[in-house]
Amino acid sequence: MEQFRVWVAEDSYADYDEERRIVEGAGGKLSFAKCRSEQDIVEQCRGANAILLRQTPAGEQVFKNLSGLKVLSRYGAGCDNVDIPAATRYGVVVTAVPDYCIGEVADHTIALLFSLIRSIPLRDRLVRSGSWDLGTDCPAYRTKRKNFGLVGYGKTARETRKRLSGFPFQFFACDPYVNKEIFRSEDIIPLDFKKLAIICDYISIHLPLNEQTRHLFCLSTFKMMKKTALLVNTSRGAIVDNRALYTALKEGYIGGAALDVLETEPFDMKSPLKEIDSVILTDHAAWYSEESRHELQRRTAAEAVSVLSGDLPANPVNPEVLSQRIIAMREKMPGKREEEILLKLSN
């Protein structure tokens, strides 16, 4: 007899060997759905004790109607598509995997940056079309003494800075939550956002999406930037106002942009950004390597099984739900194990 049931909301990876090994090894049953909406989750994932979720939105209707749901474990670092307050109200633990692809995103950021600096994609297209003329349509500039700005200085930004340490950049960062001693120890000059936008030649975004960061890069920001400035976004699409970016590139307010994330995904083929040669677009691929995919699938499943087994997940997004459950458990079954879990939560 199965102990619990885990649904994969979107059957979209090449295989699910990691999930099957972990779930079935713990005595559970792994099932697969093809969800694209909240209603799909409600209809297709009936009886779920856990849901493993990628991009489908999960809000009030999901948590209200799936009464047996104990944990929603997200494939990814963030939870933009999950209504965390609603999950908390219904006592559902939400987990994520915030650090599975730090190196991959740093590598992708740098690959996009230097593809912009050297106009690699455009040169490739020109050569393939029969052109072999350096001309001035693909300007390139030395990297020496260029100002590189990191907007947000979390783990991925730090790894990007580390990988770029051999290049002749002056590094700047904007992050009010980072101690200035850290900046000093890593040879970075802290600036506020406006100053960073004004003086940096290259800017890389490493921020979560929230009301403060949505459309942070808007037309007024682009007008402050250098006309040769290059922008890289491997973070969240809506941090950059894509319409404003089109205008900025069309009018020459900035020199170019590389986007791995967009406001609308998949890419809208009617988007005018498609017409701009100074834009590089990739398909939300910065996270990906074969190794990171396997790690993501393994850890996502393991988080769900941890919660269903009564253990503490490594990365709870709403730990207050766990606190409430553990306190209730202690009242019914006082013992050393529950006290240890409470101690971990308090730390």
Secondary structure as the mmCIF struct_conf table of DSSP 4:
data_model
#
loop_
_struct_conf.conf_type_id
_struct_conf.id
_struct_conf.beg_label_comp_id
_struct_conf.beg_label_asym_id
_struct_conf.beg_label_seq_id
_struct_conf.end_label_comp_id
_struct_conf.end_label_asym_id
_struct_conf.end_label_seq_id
BEND BEND1 GLN A 3 GLN A 3
STRN STRN1 ARG A 5 VAL A 8
BEND BEND2 ALA A 9 ALA A 9
STRN STRN2 GLU A 10 GLU A 10
BEND BEND3 TYR A 13 ALA A 14
HELX_RH_AL_P HELX_RH_AL_P1 ASP A 17 GLY A 25
TURN_TY1_P TURN_TY1_P1 ALA A 26 GLY A 27
STRN STRN3 LYS A 29 PHE A 32
STRN STRN4 LYS A 34 LYS A 34
BEND BEND4 SER A 37 SER A 37
HELX_RH_AL_P HELX_RH_AL_P2 GLU A 38 GLN A 44
BEND BEND5 CYS A 45 CYS A 45
TURN_TY1_P TURN_TY1_P2 ARG A 46 GLY A 47
BEND BEND6 ASN A 49 ASN A 49
STRN STRN5 ALA A 50 LEU A 53
BEND BEND7 ARG A 54 THR A 56
STRN STRN6 ALA A 58 ALA A 58
HELX_RH_AL_P HELX_RH_AL_P3 GLU A 60 ASN A 65
TURN_TY1_P TURN_TY1_P3 SER A 67 GLY A 68
STRN STRN7 VAL A 71 ARG A 74
BEND BEND8 TYR A 75 ALA A 77
TURN_TY1_P TURN_TY1_P4 ASP A 80 ASN A 81
STRN STRN8 VAL A 82 VAL A 82
HELX_RH_AL_P HELX_RH_AL_P4 ILE A 84 ARG A 89
TURN_TY1_P TURN_TY1_P5 TYR A 90 GLY A 91
STRN STRN9 VAL A 93 THR A 95
TURN_TY1_P TURN_TY1_P6 PRO A 98 ASP A 99
BEND BEND9 TYR A 100 CYS A 101
HELX_RH_AL_P HELX_RH_AL_P5 ILE A 102 ILE A 117
TURN_TY1_P TURN_TY1_P7 ARG A 118 SER A 119
HELX_RH_AL_P HELX_RH_AL_P6 ILE A 120 ARG A 128
TURN_TY1_P TURN_TY1_P8 SER A 129 GLY A 130
TURN_TY1_P TURN_TY1_P9 GLY A 135 ASP A 137
BEND BEND10 CYS A 138 CYS A 138
TURN_TY1_P TURN_TY1_P10 LYS A 144 ARG A 145
STRN STRN10 LYS A 146 VAL A 151
BEND BEND11 GLY A 152 GLY A 152
BEND BEND12 GLY A 154 GLY A 154
HELX_RH_AL_P HELX_RH_AL_P7 LYS A 155 ARG A 163
TURN_TY1_P TURN_TY1_P11 LEU A 164 GLY A 166
BEND BEND13 PHE A 167 PHE A 167
STRN STRN11 PHE A 169 CYS A 174
TURN_TY1_P TURN_TY1_P12 PRO A 176 TYR A 177
BEND BEND14 VAL A 178 VAL A 178
HELX_RH_AL_P HELX_RH_AL_P8 LYS A 180 SER A 185
TURN_TY1_P TURN_TY1_P13 GLU A 186 ASP A 187
STRN STRN12 ILE A 189 PRO A 190
HELX_RH_AL_P HELX_RH_AL_P9 PHE A 193 ILE A 199
BEND BEND15 ASP A 201 ASP A 201
STRN STRN13 TYR A 202 ILE A 205
BEND BEND16 ASN A 210 ASN A 210
TURN_TY1_P TURN_TY1_P14 GLU A 211 HIS A 215
STRN STRN14 PHE A 217 PHE A 217
HELX_RH_AL_P HELX_RH_AL_P10 LEU A 219 MET A 224
BEND BEND17 MET A 225 MET A 225
TURN_TY1_P TURN_TY1_P15 LYS A 227 THR A 228
STRN STRN15 LEU A 230 ASN A 233
BEND BEND18 SER A 235 SER A 235
HELX_RH_3T_P HELX_RH_3T_P1 GLY A 237 ILE A 239
STRN STRN16 VAL A 240 VAL A 240
HELX_RH_AL_P HELX_RH_AL_P11 ASN A 242 GLU A 251
TURN_TY1_P TURN_TY1_P16 GLY A 252 GLY A 252
BEND BEND19 TYR A 253 GLY A 255
STRN STRN17 GLY A 256 LEU A 259
BEND BEND20 ASP A 260 VAL A 261
BEND BEND21 GLU A 263 PRO A 266
TURN_TY1_P TURN_TY1_P17 MET A 269 LYS A 270
HELX_RH_3T_P HELX_RH_3T_P2 PRO A 272 GLU A 275
TURN_TY1_P TURN_TY1_P18 ASP A 277 SER A 278
STRN STRN18 VAL A 279 LEU A 281
BEND BEND22 HIS A 284 HIS A 284
TURN_TY1_P TURN_TY1_P19 ALA A 286 TRP A 287
HELX_RH_AL_P HELX_RH_AL_P12 GLU A 290 LEU A 308
TURN_TY1_P TURN_TY1_P20 SER A 309 GLY A 310
HELX_LH_PP_P HELX_LH_PP_P1 ASP A 311 PRO A 313
BEND BEND23 ALA A 314 ASN A 315
STRN STRN19 PRO A 316 PRO A 316
BEND BEND24 VAL A 317 ASN A 318
HELX_RH_AL_P HELX_RH_AL_P13 PRO A 319 LYS A 332
BEND BEND25 MET A 333 MET A 333
HELX_RH_AL_P HELX_RH_AL_P14 LYS A 336 SER A 346
#
